Amino acid sequence: MLKTYHGSCHCGAVHFECQLDLAPAGQRSKPELDGVWWTSSFRCNCSWCAKTRFWKNFARPPAFA
């Protein structure tokens, strides 16, 4: 299910909103592009992301404003 999320850059100078489907893997909407690795969310294991519990997801250009 797509939902609108609001965010900003690290310093807060730039704000944005995007449509993302952050549901668990078995409950996500069908991706627009089959077989593309960035159609779902994933967790990075670098020290900064691990410390801040950062979870990545990619928004396609039409869903990003």
C-alpha positions as CSV (number, residue, x, y, z in Angstrom):
1,M,0.0,0.0,0.0
2,L,1.5,3.3,-1.0
3,K,1.6,6.1,1.6
4,T,3.0,9.6,1.5
5,Y,6.1,10.2,3.6
6,H,7.7,13.5,4.4
7,G,11.5,13.9,5.0
8,S,14.5,16.2,4.7
9,C,18.2,16.2,4.2
10,H,20.5,15.7,7.1
11,C,20.8,19.4,8.0
12,G,17.1,20.1,7.3
13,A,17.7,22.7,4.5
14,V,15.7,20.6,1.9
15,H,12.3,19.1,2.5
16,F,10.5,16.5,0.4
17,E,7.6,14.1,0.2
18,C,7.3,10.8,-1.6
19,Q,5.0,7.9,-2.1
20,L,6.5,4.6,-0.8
21,D,5.3,1.1,0.0
22,L,7.0,0.2,3.3
23,A,4.8,-2.9,4.0
24,P,6.6,-6.1,4.9
25,A,7.8,-8.2,1.9
26,G,4.8,-10.4,1.7
27,Q,2.3,-7.5,1.8
28,R,3.9,-5.0,-0.6
29,S,2.2,-3.8,-3.8
30,K,3.4,-5.3,-7.1
31,P,6.5,-3.3,-8.1
32,E,6.4,-1.2,-11.3
33,L,9.6,-2.9,-12.6
34,D,10.0,-6.7,-12.0
35,G,13.4,-8.0,-11.1
36,V,14.9,-4.6,-10.1
37,W,16.8,-4.8,-6.8
38,W,15.7,-1.4,-5.5
39,T,12.0,-2.0,-5.7
40,S,12.0,-2.9,-2.0
41,S,13.5,-1.5,1.1
42,F,16.7,-2.8,2.6
43,R,19.0,-2.1,5.6
44,C,22.6,-1.0,5.2
45,N,25.3,-2.4,7.5
46,C,27.8,0.5,7.5
47,S,28.7,2.0,10.9
48,W,26.7,5.3,10.4
49,C,23.5,3.5,9.2
50,A,23.7,0.8,11.9
51,K,24.1,3.5,14.6
52,T,21.1,5.5,13.4
53,R,19.0,2.4,12.4
54,F,18.7,3.8,8.9
55,W,16.5,1.8,6.5
56,K,16.7,2.6,2.8
57,N,14.0,2.7,0.2
58,F,14.0,4.2,-3.3
59,A,11.3,6.4,-4.8
60,R,10.8,6.5,-8.5
61,P,10.8,10.1,-10.0
62,P,7.0,10.3,-10.5
63,A,6.4,9.5,-6.7
64,F,8.9,12.1,-5.5
65,A,8.2,15.8,-5.0
